[in-house]
Amino acid sequence: MDFPDRLWEWYGQDEYKRILAVCLAIPALDFLAATAEVQRYSIPSCPACETWSEKMLPVNEVLEVAGKALPMDVRAALEKVWQLSNDLSEAAFHCGNQHMFIHEEWQPLRDAAAHALDLLGAKALAPHLDELTLDCRNIILGRKPN
């Protein structure tokens, strides 16, 4: 079963927290897979702080919320991204360093993030991502879906 099919299965099972975690991780992984130049110009303030909170923590959130329910290959790919994120040296991941993304330690993380995106079927999910994110967030918060 492809991962997008698994996600729709979760939707039918009302597993909205899992779906939301995946939906928030996909754009985070897109950023982590991007070139150094794209990364640098996508972060307006402290690149280390914003990358950690907005781009790396969502990967961990998927592992915490959906870990055992994820296919083993998807879980392993996300775990690798999370591990590589945590293994970045201070030279590669430093507050206030607008050029940190050009450090060579970022390339394995980019490659791992791209692989995770492929396994998640991010391209197939892209047309539905915004609506799924909004619907799941609204349901979790007790709001009626649109």
ZANU-358434 format. One record per atom (N, C-alpha, C): residue in one letter; x, y negated, z negated; atom name. Coordinates in Angstrom, 1 decimal, padded with zeros to 4 digits. Layout:
# residues N
+------+--------+--------+--------+------+
: rest :     xx :     yy :     zz : atom :
+------+--------+--------+--------+------+
:    A :      X :      Y :      Z :   CA :
...
+------+--------+--------+--------+------+
//
This chain:
# residues 146
+------+--------+--------+--------+------+
: rest :     xx :     yy :     zz : atom :
+------+--------+--------+--------+------+
:    M :  000.9 :  001.2 :  000.0 :    N :
:    M :  000.0 :  000.0 :  000.0 :   CA :
:    M :  000.9 : -001.2 :  000.0 :    C :
:    D :  000.7 : -002.1 :  001.0 :    N :
:    D :  001.4 : -003.4 :  001.0 :   CA :
:    D :  001.0 : -004.2 : -000.2 :    C :
:    F :  001.9 : -005.1 : -000.6 :    N :
:    F :  001.6 : -005.9 : -001.8 :   CA :
:    F :  000.4 : -006.8 : -001.7 :    C :
:    P :  000.1 : -007.5 : -000.5 :    N :
:    P : -001.1 : -008.2 : -000.4 :   CA :
:    P : -002.4 : -007.4 : -000.6 :    C :
:    D : -002.4 : -006.2 : -000.2 :    N :
:    D : -003.5 : -005.3 : -000.5 :   CA :
:    D : -003.6 : -005.1 : -002.0 :    C :
:    R : -002.5 : -004.9 : -002.6 :    N :
:    R : -002.5 : -004.7 : -004.1 :   CA :
:    R : -003.1 : -006.0 : -004.8 :    C :
:    L : -002.7 : -007.1 : -004.3 :    N :
:    L : -003.2 : -008.4 : -004.9 :   CA :
:    L : -004.7 : -008.5 : -004.7 :    C :
:    W : -005.2 : -008.1 : -003.5 :    N :
:    W : -006.7 : -008.2 : -003.3 :   CA :
:    W : -007.4 : -007.1 : -004.2 :    C :
:    E : -006.7 : -006.0 : -004.4 :    N :
:    E : -007.3 : -005.0 : -005.3 :   CA :
:    E : -007.4 : -005.6 : -006.7 :    C :
:    W : -006.4 : -006.3 : -007.2 :    N :
:    W : -006.4 : -007.0 : -008.5 :   CA :
:    W : -007.6 : -008.0 : -008.5 :    C :
:    Y : -007.8 : -008.7 : -007.4 :    N :
:    Y : -008.9 : -009.7 : -007.4 :   CA :
:    Y : -010.2 : -009.0 : -007.6 :    C :
:    G : -010.4 : -007.8 : -007.0 :    N :
:    G : -011.6 : -007.1 : -007.2 :   CA :
:    G : -011.7 : -006.5 : -008.6 :    C :
:    Q : -010.6 : -006.4 : -009.3 :    N :
:    Q : -010.6 : -005.9 : -010.7 :   CA :
:    Q : -010.5 : -007.1 : -011.7 :    C :
:    D : -010.7 : -008.3 : -011.3 :    N :
:    D : -010.7 : -009.5 : -012.1 :   CA :
:    D : -009.4 : -009.6 : -012.9 :    C :
:    E : -008.3 : -009.3 : -012.2 :    N :
:    E : -006.9 : -009.5 : -012.8 :   CA :
:    E : -006.4 : -010.8 : -012.4 :    C :
:    Y : -007.1 : -011.9 : -012.9 :    N :
:    Y : -006.8 : -013.2 : -012.4 :   CA :
:    Y : -005.4 : -013.8 : -012.9 :    C :
:    K : -005.0 : -013.4 : -014.1 :    N :
:    K : -003.8 : -013.8 : -014.7 :   CA :
:    K : -002.6 : -013.3 : -013.9 :    C :
:    R : -002.7 : -012.0 : -013.4 :    N :
:    R : -001.7 : -011.4 : -012.6 :   CA :
:    R : -001.6 : -012.2 : -011.3 :    C :
:    I : -002.8 : -012.4 : -010.7 :    N :
:    I : -002.8 : -013.1 : -009.4 :   CA :
:    I : -002.2 : -014.5 : -009.5 :    C :
:    L : -002.6 : -015.2 : -010.5 :    N :
:    L : -002.1 : -016.6 : -010.7 :   CA :
:    L : -000.6 : -016.6 : -010.8 :    C :
:    A : -000.1 : -015.7 : -011.6 :    N :
:    A :  001.3 : -015.6 : -011.8 :   CA :
:    A :  002.1 : -015.4 : -010.5 :    C :
:    V :  001.5 : -014.5 : -009.6 :    N :
:    V :  002.1 : -014.2 : -008.3 :   CA :
:    V :  002.0 : -015.5 : -007.4 :    C :
:    C :  000.8 : -016.1 : -007.5 :    N :
:    C :  000.6 : -017.3 : -006.6 :   CA :
:    C :  001.5 : -018.4 : -007.0 :    C :
:    L :  001.8 : -018.6 : -008.3 :    N :
:    L :  002.8 : -019.6 : -008.7 :   CA :
:    L :  004.2 : -019.3 : -008.4 :    C :
:    A :  004.5 : -018.0 : -008.4 :    N :
:    A :  005.9 : -017.5 : -008.1 :   CA :
:    A :  006.3 : -017.6 : -006.7 :    C :
:    I :  005.3 : -017.5 : -005.8 :    N :
:    I :  005.7 : -017.5 : -004.3 :   CA :
:    I :  006.3 : -018.9 : -003.9 :    C :
:    P :  005.7 : -020.0 : -004.3 :    N :
:    P :  006.4 : -021.3 : -003.9 :   CA :
:    P :  007.7 : -021.4 : -004.7 :    C :
:    A :  007.8 : -020.9 : -005.9 :    N :
:    A :  009.1 : -021.0 : -006.6 :   CA :
:    A :  010.1 : -020.2 : -005.9 :    C :
:    L :  009.8 : -019.0 : -005.4 :    N :
:    L :  010.7 : -018.1 : -004.6 :   CA :
:    L :  011.0 : -018.8 : -003.3 :    C :
:    D :  010.1 : -019.4 : -002.7 :    N :
:    D :  010.4 : -020.2 : -001.4 :   CA :
:    D :  011.5 : -021.2 : -001.7 :    C :
:    F :  011.4 : -021.9 : -002.8 :    N :
:    F :  012.4 : -022.9 : -003.1 :   CA :
:    F :  013.8 : -022.2 : -003.4 :    C :
:    L :  013.7 : -021.1 : -004.1 :    N :
:    L :  015.0 : -020.4 : -004.4 :   CA :
:    L :  015.6 : -019.8 : -003.2 :    C :
:    A :  014.8 : -019.5 : -002.2 :    N :
:    A :  015.4 : -018.9 : -000.9 :   CA :
:    A :  015.8 : -020.0 :  000.1 :    C :
:    A :  015.5 : -021.2 : -000.2 :    N :
:    A :  015.8 : -022.3 :  000.7 :   CA :
:    A :  017.3 : -022.6 :  000.8 :    C :
:    T :  017.6 : -023.4 :  001.8 :    N :
:    T :  019.0 : -023.8 :  001.9 :   CA :
:    T :  019.4 : -024.8 :  000.8 :    C :
:    A :  020.7 : -024.9 :  000.6 :    N :
:    A :  021.1 : -025.9 : -000.5 :   CA :
:    A :  020.6 : -027.3 : -000.2 :    C :
:    E :  020.6 : -027.7 :  001.1 :    N :
:    E :  020.2 : -029.0 :  001.4 :   CA :
:    E :  018.7 : -029.2 :  001.1 :    C :
:    V :  017.9 : -028.3 :  001.4 :    N :
:    V :  016.5 : -028.4 :  001.1 :   CA :
:    V :  016.3 : -028.4 : -000.4 :    C :
:    Q :  017.0 : -027.5 : -001.1 :    N :
:    Q :  016.9 : -027.5 : -002.5 :   CA :
:    Q :  017.2 : -028.9 : -003.1 :    C :
:    R :  018.3 : -029.4 : -002.7 :    N :
:    R :  018.8 : -030.6 : -003.3 :   CA :
:    R :  017.8 : -031.8 : -003.1 :    C :
:    Y :  017.2 : -031.9 : -001.9 :    N :
:    Y :  016.3 : -033.0 : -001.6 :   CA :
:    Y :  014.9 : -032.7 : -002.1 :    C :
:    S :  014.6 : -031.5 : -002.6 :    N :
:    S :  013.3 : -031.2 : -003.1 :   CA :
:    S :  013.1 : -031.5 : -004.6 :    C :
:    I :  014.2 : -031.7 : -005.3 :    N :
:    I :  014.2 : -032.0 : -006.7 :   CA :
:    I :  014.5 : -033.4 : -007.0 :    C :
:    P :  013.5 : -034.2 : -007.5 :    N :
:    P :  013.8 : -035.7 : -007.6 :   CA :
:    P :  014.6 : -036.0 : -008.9 :    C :
:    S :  014.5 : -035.3 : -009.9 :    N :
:    S :  015.2 : -035.6 : -011.2 :   CA :
:    S :  016.4 : -034.7 : -011.4 :    C :
:    C :  016.5 : -034.2 : -012.6 :    N :
:    C :  017.6 : -033.3 : -013.0 :   CA :
:    C :  017.4 : -032.0 : -012.3 :    C :
:    P :  018.2 : -031.6 : -011.4 :    N :
:    P :  018.0 : -030.3 : -010.6 :   CA :
:    P :  018.0 : -029.1 : -011.5 :    C :
:    A :  018.9 : -029.0 : -012.5 :    N :
:    A :  018.9 : -027.9 : -013.4 :   CA :
:    A :  017.7 : -027.7 : -014.2 :    C :
:    C :  017.2 : -028.8 : -014.8 :    N :
:    C :  016.0 : -028.7 : -015.6 :   CA :
:    C :  014.8 : -028.4 : -014.8 :    C :
:    E :  014.6 : -029.1 : -013.7 :    N :
:    E :  013.4 : -028.8 : -012.9 :   CA :
:    E :  013.5 : -027.5 : -012.2 :    C :
:    T :  014.6 : -027.0 : -011.8 :    N :
:    T :  014.7 : -025.7 : -011.1 :   CA :
:    T :  014.4 : -024.6 : -012.2 :    C :
:    W :  014.9 : -024.8 : -013.4 :    N :
:    W :  014.7 : -023.8 : -014.4 :   CA :
:    W :  013.2 : -023.7 : -014.7 :    C :
:    S :  012.6 : -024.8 : -015.0 :    N :
:    S :  011.2 : -024.8 : -015.5 :   CA :
:    S :  010.2 : -024.6 : -014.4 :    C :
:    E :  010.4 : -025.1 : -013.2 :    N :
:    E :  009.4 : -025.1 : -012.1 :   CA :
:    E :  009.7 : -024.0 : -011.1 :    C :
:    K :  010.9 : -023.4 : -011.0 :    N :
:    K :  011.2 : -022.5 : -010.0 :   CA :
:    K :  011.7 : -021.1 : -010.5 :    C :
:    M :  012.3 : -021.1 : -011.7 :    N :
:    M :  012.8 : -019.8 : -012.2 :   CA :
:    M :  011.9 : -019.2 : -013.2 :    C :
:    L :  011.3 : -020.0 : -014.1 :    N :
:    L :  010.4 : -019.5 : -015.1 :   CA :
:    L :  009.2 : -018.8 : -014.4 :    C :
:    P :  008.6 : -019.3 : -013.3 :    N :
:    P :  007.5 : -018.6 : -012.7 :   CA :
:    P :  007.8 : -017.1 : -012.3 :    C :
:    V :  009.1 : -016.9 : -012.0 :    N :
:    V :  009.5 : -015.5 : -011.6 :   CA :
:    V :  009.4 : -014.6 : -012.9 :    C :
:    N :  009.9 : -015.1 : -014.0 :    N :
:    N :  009.8 : -014.4 : -015.2 :   CA :
:    N :  008.3 : -014.2 : -015.6 :    C :
:    E :  007.5 : -015.2 : -015.4 :    N :
:    E :  006.1 : -015.1 : -015.7 :   CA :
:    E :  005.4 : -013.9 : -015.0 :    C :
:    V :  005.7 : -013.7 : -013.8 :    N :
:    V :  005.2 : -012.5 : -013.0 :   CA :
:    V :  005.6 : -011.3 : -013.7 :    C :
:    L :  006.9 : -011.2 : -014.1 :    N :
:    L :  007.4 : -010.0 : -014.7 :   CA :
:    L :  006.7 : -009.7 : -016.1 :    C :
:    E :  006.4 : -010.8 : -016.8 :    N :
:    E :  005.8 : -010.6 : -018.1 :   CA :
:    E :  004.3 : -010.3 : -018.0 :    C :
:    V :  003.6 : -010.9 : -017.0 :    N :
:    V :  002.2 : -010.8 : -016.9 :   CA :
:    V :  001.8 : -009.5 : -016.1 :    C :
:    A :  002.6 : -009.2 : -015.1 :    N :
:    A :  002.2 : -008.1 : -014.2 :   CA :
:    A :  003.2 : -007.0 : -014.1 :    C :
:    G :  004.3 : -007.1 : -014.8 :    N :
:    G :  005.4 : -006.2 : -014.7 :   CA :
:    G :  005.1 : -004.8 : -014.4 :    C :
:    K :  004.4 : -004.1 : -015.3 :    N :
:    K :  004.2 : -002.7 : -015.1 :   CA :
:    K :  003.2 : -002.4 : -014.0 :    C :
:    A :  002.4 : -003.3 : -013.6 :    N :
:    A :  001.4 : -003.1 : -012.6 :   CA :
:    A :  002.0 : -003.4 : -011.2 :    C :
:    L :  003.2 : -004.0 : -011.1 :    N :
:    L :  003.8 : -004.3 : -009.9 :   CA :
:    L :  004.4 : -003.0 : -009.3 :    C :
:    P :  004.4 : -002.9 : -007.9 :    N :
:    P :  005.1 : -001.7 : -007.3 :   CA :
:    P :  006.6 : -001.8 : -007.8 :    C :
:    M :  007.2 : -000.7 : -007.9 :    N :
:    M :  008.6 : -000.6 : -008.4 :   CA :
:    M :  009.6 : -001.5 : -007.6 :    C :
:    D :  009.4 : -001.5 : -006.3 :    N :
:    D :  010.3 : -002.2 : -005.4 :   CA :
:    D :  010.1 : -003.7 : -005.6 :    C :
:    V :  008.9 : -004.2 : -005.8 :    N :
:    V :  008.6 : -005.6 : -006.0 :   CA :
:    V :  009.2 : -006.0 : -007.4 :    C :
:    R :  008.9 : -005.2 : -008.4 :    N :
:    R :  009.4 : -005.5 : -009.7 :   CA :
:    R :  010.9 : -005.6 : -009.7 :    C :
:    A :  011.6 : -004.6 : -009.1 :    N :
:    A :  013.0 : -004.6 : -009.1 :   CA :
:    A :  013.6 : -005.9 : -008.4 :    C :
:    A :  012.9 : -006.3 : -007.3 :    N :
:    A :  013.3 : -007.5 : -006.6 :   CA :
:    A :  013.2 : -008.7 : -007.4 :    C :
:    L :  012.1 : -008.8 : -008.1 :    N :
:    L :  011.8 : -010.0 : -009.0 :   CA :
:    L :  012.8 : -009.9 : -010.2 :    C :
:    E :  013.1 : -008.8 : -010.7 :    N :
:    E :  014.0 : -008.7 : -011.8 :   CA :
:    E :  015.4 : -009.1 : -011.4 :    C :
:    K :  015.8 : -008.8 : -010.1 :    N :
:    K :  017.1 : -009.2 : -009.6 :   CA :
:    K :  017.1 : -010.7 : -009.5 :    C :
:    V :  016.1 : -011.3 : -009.0 :    N :
:    V :  016.0 : -012.8 : -008.9 :   CA :
:    V :  016.2 : -013.4 : -010.3 :    C :
:    W :  015.4 : -012.9 : -011.3 :    N :
:    W :  015.5 : -013.4 : -012.6 :   CA :
:    W :  016.9 : -013.2 : -013.2 :    C :
:    Q :  017.5 : -012.0 : -013.0 :    N :
:    Q :  018.8 : -011.8 : -013.5 :   CA :
:    Q :  019.9 : -012.7 : -012.9 :    C :
:    L :  019.8 : -012.9 : -011.6 :    N :
:    L :  020.7 : -013.8 : -010.9 :   CA :
:    L :  020.5 : -015.3 : -011.4 :    C :
:    S :  019.3 : -015.6 : -011.7 :    N :
:    S :  019.0 : -017.0 : -012.2 :   CA :
:    S :  019.7 : -017.2 : -013.5 :    C :
:    N :  019.6 : -016.1 : -014.4 :    N :
:    N :  020.2 : -016.2 : -015.7 :   CA :
:    N :  021.7 : -016.1 : -015.7 :    C :
:    D :  022.3 : -015.5 : -014.6 :    N :
:    D :  023.7 : -015.3 : -014.5 :   CA :
:    D :  024.5 : -016.5 : -013.9 :    C :
:    L :  023.8 : -017.5 : -013.4 :    N :
:    L :  024.5 : -018.6 : -012.8 :   CA :
:    L :  025.4 : -019.3 : -013.9 :    C :
:    S :  026.6 : -019.5 : -013.5 :    N :
:    S :  027.6 : -020.2 : -014.4 :   CA :
:    S :  027.3 : -021.6 : -014.6 :    C :
:    E :  027.9 : -022.2 : -015.5 :    N :
:    E :  027.7 : -023.7 : -015.8 :   CA :
:    E :  028.1 : -024.5 : -014.6 :    C :
:    A :  029.1 : -024.0 : -013.9 :    N :
:    A :  029.6 : -024.8 : -012.7 :   CA :
:    A :  028.5 : -024.8 : -011.6 :    C :
:    A :  027.7 : -023.7 : -011.5 :    N :
:    A :  026.7 : -023.5 : -010.5 :   CA :
:    A :  025.3 : -024.1 : -011.0 :    C :
:    F :  025.2 : -024.3 : -012.3 :    N :
:    F :  023.9 : -024.7 : -012.8 :   CA :
:    F :  024.1 : -025.6 : -014.0 :    C :
:    H :  024.1 : -026.9 : -013.7 :    N :
:    H :  024.5 : -027.9 : -014.7 :   CA :
:    H :  023.6 : -029.2 : -014.6 :    C :
:    C :  023.1 : -029.6 : -015.7 :    N :
:    C :  022.3 : -030.8 : -015.7 :   CA :
:    C :  022.9 : -032.0 : -015.1 :    C :
:    G :  022.2 : -032.7 : -014.3 :    N :
:    G :  022.7 : -033.9 : -013.7 :   CA :
:    G :  023.5 : -033.7 : -012.4 :    C :
:    N :  023.8 : -032.5 : -012.1 :    N :
:    N :  024.7 : -032.2 : -010.9 :   CA :
:    N :  023.8 : -032.0 : -009.7 :    C :
:    Q :  023.7 : -033.1 : -008.9 :    N :
:    Q :  022.9 : -033.1 : -007.7 :   CA :
:    Q :  023.4 : -032.2 : -006.6 :    C :
:    H :  024.7 : -031.7 : -006.7 :    N :
:    H :  025.3 : -030.9 : -005.7 :   CA :
:    H :  025.4 : -029.4 : -006.2 :    C :
:    M :  024.7 : -029.0 : -007.2 :    N :
:    M :  024.9 : -027.7 : -007.8 :   CA :
:    M :  024.5 : -026.6 : -006.8 :    C :
:    F :  023.5 : -026.9 : -005.9 :    N :
:    F :  023.0 : -025.9 : -005.0 :   CA :
:    F :  024.0 : -025.4 : -004.0 :    C :
:    I :  025.1 : -026.2 : -003.8 :    N :
:    I :  026.1 : -025.8 : -002.8 :   CA :
:    I :  027.1 : -024.8 : -003.3 :    C :
:    H :  027.0 : -024.5 : -004.6 :    N :
:    H :  027.9 : -023.6 : -005.3 :   CA :
:    H :  027.7 : -022.2 : -004.7 :    C :
:    E :  028.8 : -021.4 : -004.5 :    N :
:    E :  028.7 : -020.1 : -003.9 :   CA :
:    E :  027.8 : -019.1 : -004.6 :    C :
:    E :  027.6 : -019.3 : -005.9 :    N :
:    E :  026.8 : -018.4 : -006.7 :   CA :
:    E :  025.3 : -018.4 : -006.3 :    C :
:    W :  024.9 : -019.5 : -005.6 :    N :
:    W :  023.5 : -019.6 : -005.2 :   CA :
:    W :  023.1 : -018.7 : -004.1 :    C :
:    Q :  024.1 : -018.3 : -003.2 :    N :
:    Q :  023.7 : -017.6 : -002.0 :   CA :
:    Q :  023.1 : -016.2 : -002.4 :    C :
:    P :  023.7 : -015.4 : -003.3 :    N :
:    P :  023.0 : -014.2 : -003.7 :   CA :
:    P :  021.6 : -014.4 : -004.2 :    C :
:    L :  021.4 : -015.5 : -005.0 :    N :
:    L :  020.1 : -015.8 : -005.5 :   CA :
:    L :  019.1 : -016.1 : -004.3 :    C :
:    R :  019.6 : -016.8 : -003.3 :    N :
:    R :  018.8 : -017.1 : -002.2 :   CA :
:    R :  018.4 : -015.8 : -001.4 :    C :
:    D :  019.3 : -015.0 : -001.3 :    N :
:    D :  019.1 : -013.7 : -000.6 :   CA :
:    D :  018.1 : -012.8 : -001.3 :    C :
:    A :  018.2 : -012.8 : -002.6 :    N :
:    A :  017.3 : -012.0 : -003.5 :   CA :
:    A :  015.9 : -012.6 : -003.5 :    C :
:    A :  015.8 : -013.9 : -003.5 :    N :
:    A :  014.5 : -014.5 : -003.5 :   CA :
:    A :  013.8 : -014.3 : -002.1 :    C :
:    A :  014.6 : -014.3 : -001.0 :    N :
:    A :  014.0 : -014.1 :  000.3 :   CA :
:    A :  013.5 : -012.6 :  000.4 :    C :
:    H :  014.3 : -011.7 : -000.2 :    N :
:    H :  013.9 : -010.3 : -000.2 :   CA :
:    H :  012.6 : -010.1 : -001.0 :    C :
:    A :  012.5 : -010.8 : -002.2 :    N :
:    A :  011.3 : -010.7 : -003.0 :   CA :
:    A :  010.1 : -011.2 : -002.2 :    C :
:    L :  010.3 : -012.3 : -001.5 :    N :
:    L :  009.2 : -012.9 : -000.8 :   CA :
:    L :  008.7 : -011.9 :  000.3 :    C :
:    D :  009.6 : -011.3 :  001.0 :    N :
:    D :  009.2 : -010.3 :  002.0 :   CA :
:    D :  008.4 : -009.1 :  001.3 :    C :
:    L :  008.9 : -008.6 :  000.2 :    N :
:    L :  008.2 : -007.5 : -000.5 :   CA :
:    L :  006.8 : -008.0 : -001.0 :    C :
:    L :  006.7 : -009.2 : -001.4 :    N :
:    L :  005.4 : -009.7 : -001.8 :   CA :
:    L :  004.4 : -010.0 : -000.7 :    C :
:    G :  004.9 : -010.0 :  000.5 :    N :
:    G :  004.1 : -010.3 :  001.7 :   CA :
:    G :  003.6 : -011.7 :  001.7 :    C :
:    A :  004.6 : -012.6 :  001.3 :    N :
:    A :  004.3 : -014.0 :  001.2 :   CA :
:    A :  003.7 : -014.6 :  002.4 :    C :
:    K :  004.2 : -014.2 :  003.6 :    N :
:    K :  003.7 : -014.8 :  004.8 :   CA :
:    K :  002.2 : -014.4 :  005.0 :    C :
:    A :  001.8 : -013.2 :  004.7 :    N :
:    A :  000.4 : -012.8 :  004.8 :   CA :
:    A : -000.5 : -013.5 :  003.8 :    C :
:    L :  000.1 : -013.8 :  002.6 :    N :
:    L : -000.7 : -014.4 :  001.6 :   CA :
:    L : -000.8 : -015.9 :  001.7 :    C :
:    A :  000.1 : -016.5 :  002.5 :    N :
:    A :  000.2 : -018.0 :  002.6 :   CA :
:    A : -001.1 : -018.7 :  002.9 :    C :
:    P : -001.9 : -018.2 :  003.9 :    N :
:    P : -003.2 : -018.9 :  004.2 :   CA :
:    P : -004.1 : -018.9 :  003.0 :    C :
:    H : -004.0 : -018.0 :  002.1 :    N :
:    H : -004.9 : -017.9 :  001.0 :   CA :
:    H : -004.4 : -018.4 : -000.3 :    C :
:    L : -003.1 : -018.8 : -000.4 :    N :
:    L : -002.4 : -019.1 : -001.6 :   CA :
:    L : -003.1 : -020.2 : -002.4 :    C :
:    D : -003.3 : -021.3 : -001.7 :    N :
:    D : -003.9 : -022.5 : -002.5 :   CA :
:    D : -005.3 : -022.1 : -003.0 :    C :
:    E : -006.1 : -021.5 : -002.3 :    N :
:    E : -007.5 : -021.1 : -002.7 :   CA :
:    E : -007.4 : -020.1 : -003.9 :    C :
:    L : -006.6 : -019.1 : -003.7 :    N :
:    L : -006.4 : -018.1 : -004.8 :   CA :
:    L : -005.9 : -018.8 : -006.1 :    C :
:    T : -004.9 : -019.6 : -005.9 :    N :
:    T : -004.4 : -020.3 : -007.1 :   CA :
:    T : -005.5 : -021.1 : -007.8 :    C :
:    L : -006.2 : -021.9 : -007.1 :    N :
:    L : -007.3 : -022.7 : -007.6 :   CA :
:    L : -008.4 : -021.8 : -008.3 :    C :
:    D : -008.8 : -020.8 : -007.5 :    N :
:    D : -009.9 : -020.0 : -008.0 :   CA :
:    D : -009.5 : -019.3 : -009.3 :    C :
:    C : -008.3 : -018.7 : -009.3 :    N :
:    C : -007.8 : -018.0 : -010.5 :   CA :
:    C : -007.6 : -018.9 : -011.7 :    C :
:    R : -007.0 : -020.1 : -011.4 :    N :
:    R : -006.9 : -021.0 : -012.5 :   CA :
:    R : -008.2 : -021.4 : -013.1 :    C :
:    N : -009.2 : -021.7 : -012.2 :    N :
:    N : -010.5 : -022.1 : -012.7 :   CA :
:    N : -011.2 : -021.0 : -013.5 :    C :
:    I : -011.1 : -019.8 : -013.1 :    N :
:    I : -011.7 : -018.7 : -013.8 :   CA :
:    I : -011.0 : -018.5 : -015.1 :    C :
:    I : -009.7 : -018.5 : -015.2 :    N :
:    I : -008.9 : -018.4 : -016.4 :   CA :
:    I : -009.3 : -019.5 : -017.4 :    C :
:    L : -009.5 : -020.7 : -016.9 :    N :
:    L : -009.9 : -021.8 : -017.8 :   CA :
:    L : -011.4 : -021.9 : -018.1 :    C :
:    G : -012.1 : -021.0 : -017.5 :    N :
:    G : -013.6 : -020.9 : -017.8 :   CA :
:    G : -014.4 : -021.8 : -017.0 :    C :
:    R : -013.8 : -022.3 : -015.9 :    N :
:    R : -014.6 : -023.2 : -015.0 :   CA :
:    R : -015.2 : -022.3 : -013.9 :    C :
:    K : -016.3 : -022.8 : -013.3 :    N :
:    K : -016.9 : -022.0 : -012.2 :   CA :
:    K : -016.1 : -022.2 : -011.0 :    C :
:    P : -015.8 : -021.1 : -010.3 :    N :
:    P : -015.1 : -021.2 : -009.0 :   CA :
:    P : -015.9 : -022.0 : -008.0 :    C :
:    N : -015.1 : -022.6 : -007.1 :    N :
:    N : -015.7 : -023.4 : -006.0 :   CA :
:    N : -016.5 : -022.5 : -005.0 :    C :
+------+--------+--------+--------+------+
//
